Amino acid sequence: AGEEVANALKNSDKPTVAVIRQSGLSAAYWAVTGADHIFASKNSDIGSIGVTASYLQNVGKNQKDGSDYVQLSSGKYKDAGDPDRPLTEEERQLFLRDIKIVHENFIADVAVNRDISVTDVQKIADGSSVLGDRAKELRLIDDIGGIREAEKYLEGIIGEKPEVCWY
């Protein structure tokens, strides 16, 4: 969803401004990168450029309960990630491949949307986050501020009081 929101913001005919209040992490950060200008508080938690996927494996519980797993599927990987059986190393590598691809896409979008080199984004794309002032230094945001500052900024661009949309 973060990528979709970022694309919608980028494709808007009107100026777009995003405000990160408490946190803009992971997909939420990806989403706001599509805005023309990003504000955040100096205490906002920003970034977490990374991808995660996990699942709860029930194999041990099923064995303890006396349940047997029976696989019925149309292909070798159709039930990959089924929590009722162990993940094979081959399946794990498939999931990691896809996680890597999404991570690379995330990095590329942040680089393009924020006009930062891919190399610079890669340096901080370890899943960690930073607070507002550091995010500004890294060019993850444009200004320190909140709703009021964003409204003033936008009013200066459009010449009238802006309409605020909350998402």
C-alpha positions in Angstrom: 0.0 0.0 0.0 2.9 2.4 0.7 4.0 2.2 -3.0 0.4 2.9 -4.2 0.0 5.9 -2.0 3.4 7.3 -3.0 2.4 6.9 -6.7 -0.9 8.6 -6.1 0.8 11.5 -4.5 3.4 11.7 -7.3 0.7 11.7 -9.9 -1.4 14.4 -8.3 -2.1 17.5 -10.4 -2.0 19.6 -7.2 0.9 20.2 -4.9 1.1 17.6 -2.2 2.6 18.0 1.3 2.9 15.2 3.9 3.2 15.6 7.7 4.7 12.8 9.8 3.5 13.2 13.3 4.7 10.4 15.6 6.1 7.9 13.1 6.6 7.4 9.4 8.1 4.0 9.3 8.4 1.3 6.6 5.4 1.4 4.2 4.1 4.6 5.9 7.4 6.3 5.0 7.3 4.8 1.5 3.9 6.4 1.1 4.9 9.9 2.1 7.9 9.9 -0.2 5.6 10.6 -3.1 4.7 14.0 -1.6 6.3 17.1 -3.0 7.3 18.2 0.5 7.5 16.3 3.8 7.4 17.9 7.3 8.0 16.0 10.5 8.5 16.8 14.2 12.1 16.7 15.5 10.8 13.8 17.7 9.1 11.9 14.8 10.5 8.4 14.2 11.2 8.2 10.4 12.5 5.6 7.9 12.8 1.9 8.7 13.6 1.3 5.1 13.4 -2.4 5.0 11.2 -5.4 4.4 10.1 -8.1 6.8 8.1 -11.3 6.4 7.4 -13.8 9.1 5.0 -16.5 10.1 4.3 -18.7 13.1 5.3 -22.3 12.6 3.0 -24.8 14.3 5.0 -28.0 13.6 6.1 -28.6 17.3 2.6 -27.8 18.6 1.0 -30.2 16.0 3.4 -33.0 17.0 2.7 -32.4 20.7 -1.1 -32.5 19.9 -0.7 -35.6 17.8 -1.7 -33.9 14.5 -0.2 -35.1 11.2 0.3 -32.7 8.3 -0.9 -34.0 4.9 0.1 -32.1 1.9 -2.3 -31.8 -1.0 -1.4 -29.2 -3.5 -1.0 -28.6 -7.2 2.7 -27.8 -7.1 6.0 -28.1 -5.3 5.7 -24.5 -3.9 1.9 -24.1 -3.6 1.9 -24.5 0.1 5.3 -22.8 0.8 5.1 -21.1 4.1 2.3 -23.3 5.4 2.7 -23.0 9.2 1.8 -26.7 9.7 5.0 -28.0 8.2 8.7 -26.9 8.3 9.9 -24.5 5.7 12.5 -26.1 3.4 15.7 -24.3 2.7 14.7 -24.0 -1.0 11.4 -22.3 0.0 13.2 -20.0 2.4 15.5 -18.9 -0.4 12.4 -18.1 -2.6 11.0 -15.9 0.2 14.3 -14.2 0.8 14.6 -13.6 -3.0 11.3 -11.8 -3.0 12.0 -9.8 0.1 15.3 -8.7 -1.5 13.4 -7.6 -4.6 10.8 -5.6 -2.7 13.7 -4.1 -0.6 15.5 -3.0 -3.8 12.2 -1.5 -5.1 11.7 0.4 -1.8 15.2 1.8 -2.0 14.8 2.8 -5.6 11.5 4.6 -5.0 13.0 6.5 -2.0 16.0 7.5 -4.1 13.8 8.7 -7.0 11.1 10.3 -4.8 13.5 12.1 -2.5 16.2 12.8 -5.1 18.8 11.0 -3.1 21.4 8.6 -4.7 20.6 4.9 -4.5 24.0 4.4 -2.8 23.1 6.9 -0.1 19.7 5.3 0.5 21.3 1.8 0.6 23.6 3.1 3.5 20.5 3.7 5.7 18.2 1.0 4.4 18.9 -1.4 7.2 15.4 -1.3 8.8 16.5 1.3 11.4 14.8 4.6 11.9 16.0 8.1 12.8 14.4 11.1 14.5 13.4 14.3 12.7 16.6 16.3 12.7 18.7 13.4 11.5 16.0 12.5 8.9 16.3 16.1 7.6 20.1 15.8 7.4 19.7 12.6 5.4 17.1 14.3 3.2 14.4 11.8 4.1 12.2 14.8 5.0 12.3 18.5 3.9 11.5 20.5 7.0 10.9 20.2 10.8 7.3 21.2 11.5 3.7 20.0 11.8 0.3 20.7 10.4 0.5 24.5 10.9 3.9 24.7 9.1 2.7 22.5 6.3 -0.5 24.7 5.8 1.7 27.9 5.7 4.1 26.2 3.3 1.2 25.1 1.0 -0.6 28.5 1.2 2.6 30.1 0.0 2.6 27.9 -3.1 -1.1 28.0 -4.0 -1.9 31.5 -2.8 -4.9 30.5 -0.6 -5.7 28.5 2.5 -5.2 24.8 1.6 -7.8 22.1 2.1 -6.3 19.5 4.5 -7.0 15.8 3.9 -6.4 13.4 6.8 -5.2 9.8 6.1 
